[in-house]
Amino acid sequence: MDAHHYGAPAHTANLVQQFLTKHGTIQVAHPPYSSDMSPPDFFLFPKIKYTLKGHRFQDIETIKQNSTQQLQAIPKSELQKCFKD
């Protein structure tokens, strides 16, 4: 599994780093304090926003379900390419 985080203290704590290493998690590098370069900001969120635009949802649970469906519909290769480019 690949993990992308922003260098927050909760993500860089020794205990967390040991856990991620132990479980074979690959961490994707991210320049410090550079949210403008974050793949979720320029790829993931706009993609979900576009597919859900114009829909009305009755409750939070329906929003969660629809968002999850949209996330799962993104091909893994497309998401991986986003993090590599």
N, CA, C and O of each residue as an XYZ file, in Angstrom:
340
protein
N       0.846     -1.172      0.000
C       0.000      0.000      0.000
C       0.893      1.237      0.000
O       1.917      1.279      0.682
N       0.494      2.227     -0.764
C       1.199      3.501     -0.785
C       0.456      4.484      0.107
O      -0.773      4.463      0.171
N       1.196      5.342      0.793
C       0.584      6.356      1.652
C       1.154      7.717      1.291
O       2.358      7.869      1.083
N       0.285      8.683      1.222
C       0.703     10.049      0.931
C       0.202     10.918      2.070
O      -1.001     10.981      2.326
N       1.111     11.582      2.747
C       0.703     12.465      3.835
C       1.490     13.752      3.765
O       2.423     13.885      2.972
N       1.113     14.684      4.589
C       1.634     16.044      4.491
C       2.727     16.376      5.501
O       3.062     17.546      5.685
N       3.275     15.387      6.141
C       4.340     15.649      7.102
C       3.831     16.169      8.430
O       4.592     16.746      9.206
N       2.554     15.972      8.698
C       1.987     16.399      9.975
C       2.637     15.595     11.097
O       3.034     14.451     10.878
N       2.752     16.170     12.291
C       3.383     15.449     13.399
C       2.780     14.065     13.648
O       3.499     13.129     13.996
N       1.482     13.936     13.475
C       0.847     12.631     13.683
C       1.321     11.602     12.658
O       1.297     10.400     12.922
N       1.747     12.070     11.502
C       2.216     11.161     10.458
C       3.700     10.855     10.577
O       4.146      9.795     10.137
N       4.464     11.751     11.156
C       5.916     11.573     11.216
C       6.406     11.045     12.561
O       7.608     10.853     12.748
N       5.503     10.813     13.486
C       5.890     10.291     14.800
C       6.586      8.939     14.633
O       6.221      8.153     13.759
N       7.577      8.675     15.465
C       8.339      7.427     15.366
C       7.440      6.197     15.411
O       7.639      5.254     14.646
N       6.462      6.201     16.295
C       5.563      5.059     16.432
C       4.806      4.803     15.122
O       4.660      3.658     14.694
N       4.336      5.864     14.505
C       3.612      5.742     13.234
C       4.553      5.256     12.137
O       4.189      4.377     11.355
N       5.758      5.819     12.071
C       6.733      5.412     11.060
C       7.089      3.930     11.207
O       7.209      3.218     10.210
N       7.255      3.470     12.436
C       7.568      2.063     12.679
C       6.417      1.168     12.223
O       6.636      0.120     11.615
N       5.193      1.592     12.522
C       4.012      0.832     12.117
C       3.937      0.722     10.592
O       3.711     -0.361     10.052
N       4.126      1.844      9.907
C       4.049      1.850      8.445
C       5.128      0.962      7.830
O       4.863      0.222      6.883
N       6.336      1.037      8.368
C       7.436      0.214      7.875
C       7.143     -1.265      8.107
O       7.339     -2.091      7.216
N       6.678     -1.588      9.298
C       6.377     -2.973      9.661
C       5.323     -3.579      8.738
O       5.376     -4.769      8.426
N       4.377     -2.770      8.307
C       3.281     -3.268      7.480
C       3.515     -3.053      5.980
O       2.591     -3.185      5.178
N       4.749     -2.724      5.611
C       5.116     -2.632      4.204
C       4.496     -1.478      3.441
O       4.302     -1.563      2.229
N       4.187     -0.408      4.138
C       3.591      0.754      3.489
C       4.679      1.608      2.860
O       5.658      1.972      3.512
N       4.495      1.924      1.585
C       5.427      2.794      0.873
C       4.932      4.222      1.022
O       3.777      4.519      0.718
N       5.799      5.099      1.486
C       5.404      6.487      1.682
C       5.838      7.324      0.487
O       6.999      7.297      0.078
N       4.896      8.059     -0.058
C       5.155      8.917     -1.206
C       5.661     10.253     -0.691
O       5.030     10.877      0.163
N       6.796     10.691     -1.209
C       7.395     11.949     -0.753
C       6.503     13.137     -1.097
O       5.813     13.139     -2.117
N       6.529     14.126     -0.244
C       5.750     15.348     -0.449
C       6.575     16.515      0.073
O       6.999     16.504      1.228
N       6.809     17.520     -0.763
C       7.583     18.669     -0.288
C       6.897     19.319      0.919
O       5.674     19.464      0.911
N       7.637     19.707      1.939
C       7.021     20.306      3.124
C       6.307     21.610      2.797
O       6.790     22.423      2.010
N       5.137     21.791      3.426
C       4.363     23.033      3.310
C       4.053     23.376      1.857
O       4.130     24.538      1.459
N       3.707     22.376      1.078
C       3.452     22.619     -0.331
C       2.149     21.945     -0.745
O       2.150     21.046     -1.587
N       1.051     22.374     -0.163
C      -0.233     21.741     -0.459
C      -0.647     21.945     -1.906
O      -1.469     21.190     -2.425
N      -0.085     22.962     -2.569
C      -0.438     23.183     -3.966
C       0.067     22.059     -4.866
O      -0.344     21.969     -6.023
N       0.940     21.213     -4.362
C       1.468     20.105     -5.147
C       0.843     18.772     -4.746
O       1.325     17.713     -5.150
N      -0.209     18.819     -3.968
C      -0.825     17.615     -3.460
C      -1.732     16.962     -4.510
O      -2.659     17.608     -4.998
N      -1.484     15.700     -4.865
C      -2.334     15.022     -5.847
C      -3.826     15.047     -5.516
O      -4.636     15.188     -6.432
N      -4.228     14.917     -4.243
C      -5.668     15.028     -3.992
C      -6.238     16.384     -4.404
O      -7.384     16.468     -4.846
N      -5.449     17.437     -4.263
C      -5.942     18.774     -4.599
C      -6.109     18.982     -6.098
O      -7.075     19.617     -6.522
N      -5.190     18.464     -6.911
C      -5.281     18.737     -8.344
C      -5.851     17.575     -9.153
O      -6.134     17.741    -10.340
N      -6.025     16.412     -8.546
C      -6.549     15.272     -9.289
C      -7.811     14.697     -8.654
O      -8.870     14.661     -9.280
N      -7.691     14.257     -7.424
C      -8.757     13.492     -6.793
C     -10.003     14.319     -6.492
O     -11.099     13.957     -6.919
N      -9.852     15.423     -5.766
C     -11.016     16.217     -5.375
C     -11.760     16.794     -6.575
O     -12.989     16.730     -6.604
N     -11.064     17.357     -7.568
C     -11.799     17.858     -8.742
C     -12.542     16.743     -9.489
O     -13.642     16.957     -9.998
N     -11.937     15.563     -9.549
C     -12.574     14.440    -10.247
C     -13.873     14.042     -9.546
O     -14.892     13.830    -10.203
N     -13.842     13.940     -8.234
C     -15.042     13.588     -7.476
C     -16.071     14.711     -7.572
O     -17.261     14.459     -7.761
N     -15.611     15.933     -7.443
C     -16.512     17.088     -7.514
C     -17.243     17.115     -8.854
O     -18.444     17.380     -8.903
N     -16.522     16.843     -9.938
C     -17.117     16.867    -11.275
C     -18.221     15.812    -11.405
O     -19.289     16.093    -11.948
N     -17.961     14.600    -10.905
C     -18.939     13.518    -11.056
C     -20.155     13.696    -10.155
O     -21.236     13.202    -10.478
N     -19.999     14.387     -9.038
C     -21.123     14.580     -8.113
C     -21.846     15.907     -8.332
O     -22.892     16.154     -7.731
N     -21.289     16.758     -9.190
C     -21.865     18.085     -9.420
C     -23.303     17.974     -9.937
O     -23.599     17.182    -10.831
N     -24.178     18.780     -9.359
C     -25.568     18.816     -9.786
C     -26.473     17.826     -9.077
O     -27.692     17.877     -9.240
N     -25.900     16.929     -8.295
C     -26.700     15.957     -7.548
C     -27.075     16.536     -6.186
O     -26.298     17.269     -5.574
N     -28.262     16.202     -5.731
C     -28.717     16.609     -4.397
C     -28.767     15.362     -3.521
O     -29.279     14.322     -3.935
N     -28.239     15.471     -2.330
C     -28.208     14.343     -1.413
C     -29.026     14.675     -0.173
O     -29.001     15.802      0.323
N     -29.744     13.684      0.314
C     -30.647     13.893      1.445
C     -29.939     13.882      2.797
O     -30.401     14.508      3.752
N     -28.824     13.172      2.872
C     -28.134     13.075      4.159
C     -26.646     12.778      3.948
O     -26.203     12.489      2.837
N     -25.905     12.856      5.026
C     -24.453     12.640      4.988
C     -24.120     11.224      4.526
O     -23.168     11.027      3.771
N     -24.892     10.240      4.970
C     -24.618      8.852      4.605
C     -24.686      8.653      3.090
O     -23.869      7.928      2.522
N     -25.643      9.285      2.445
C     -25.767      9.186      0.989
C     -24.583      9.852      0.299
O     -24.095      9.358     -0.717
N     -24.127     10.963      0.843
C     -22.939     11.632      0.296
C     -21.731     10.701      0.410
O     -20.964     10.552     -0.541
N     -21.568     10.082      1.572
C     -20.450      9.157      1.777
C     -20.505      7.999      0.787
O     -19.490      7.637      0.192
N     -21.690      7.419      0.613
C     -21.844      6.279     -0.293
C     -21.501      6.664     -1.731
O     -20.777      5.942     -2.416
N     -22.023      7.802     -2.183
C     -21.762      8.246     -3.549
C     -20.297      8.609     -3.755
O     -19.721      8.297     -4.798
N     -19.698      9.259     -2.781
C     -18.279      9.615     -2.877
C     -17.416      8.360     -2.929
O     -16.465      8.282     -3.707
N     -17.751      7.385     -2.102
C     -17.010      6.123     -2.080
C     -17.126      5.405     -3.418
O     -16.139      4.865     -3.919
N     -18.318      5.395     -3.999
C     -18.505      4.764     -5.308
C     -17.642      5.447     -6.368
O     -17.049      4.780     -7.216
N     -17.577      6.763     -6.316
C     -16.765      7.498     -7.291
C     -15.277      7.205     -7.098
O     -14.539      7.057     -8.072
N     -14.842      7.123     -5.849
C     -13.441      6.789     -5.574
C     -13.102      5.399     -6.097
O     -12.056      5.196     -6.713
N     -13.989      4.454     -5.848
C     -13.742      3.074     -6.272
C     -13.795      2.923     -7.788
O     -13.240      1.967     -8.330
N     -14.449      3.845     -8.475
C     -14.552      3.784     -9.934
C     -13.275      4.265    -10.631
O     -13.086      4.011    -11.821
N     -12.410      4.951     -9.903
C     -11.160      5.435    -10.494
C     -10.210      4.250    -10.643
O      -9.894      3.586     -9.656
N      -9.755      3.979    -11.853
C      -8.822      2.862    -12.039
C      -7.548      3.065    -11.204
O      -7.011      4.169    -11.119
N      -7.089      1.986    -10.603
C      -5.892      2.048     -9.762
C      -4.707      2.614    -10.538
O      -3.919      3.390     -9.995
N      -4.580      2.230    -11.797
C      -3.450      2.703    -12.610
C      -3.501      4.221    -12.806
O      -2.462      4.879    -12.835
N      -4.709      4.773    -12.940
C      -4.857      6.222    -13.109
C      -4.444      6.967    -11.838
O      -3.791      8.009    -11.896
N      -4.832      6.419    -10.705
C      -4.469      7.032     -9.428
C      -2.962      6.940     -9.188
O      -2.350      7.904     -8.728
N      -2.365      5.798     -9.493
C      -0.921      5.633     -9.323
C      -0.153      6.580    -10.235
O       0.861      7.146     -9.826
N      -0.623      6.757    -11.458
C       0.031      7.663    -12.395
C       0.014      9.091    -11.861
O       0.986      9.830    -12.021
N      -1.076      9.471    -11.235
C      -1.193     10.809    -10.657
C      -0.092     11.062     -9.630
O       0.474     12.154     -9.586
N       0.212     10.067     -8.808
C       1.223     10.232     -7.771
C       2.642     10.168     -8.332
O       3.573     10.678     -7.709
N       2.818      9.552     -9.491
C       4.151      9.423    -10.080
C       4.528     10.610    -10.946
O       5.710     10.924    -11.085
N       3.538     11.274    -11.530
C       3.822     12.397    -12.445
C       4.216     13.650    -11.730
O       4.482     14.667    -12.370
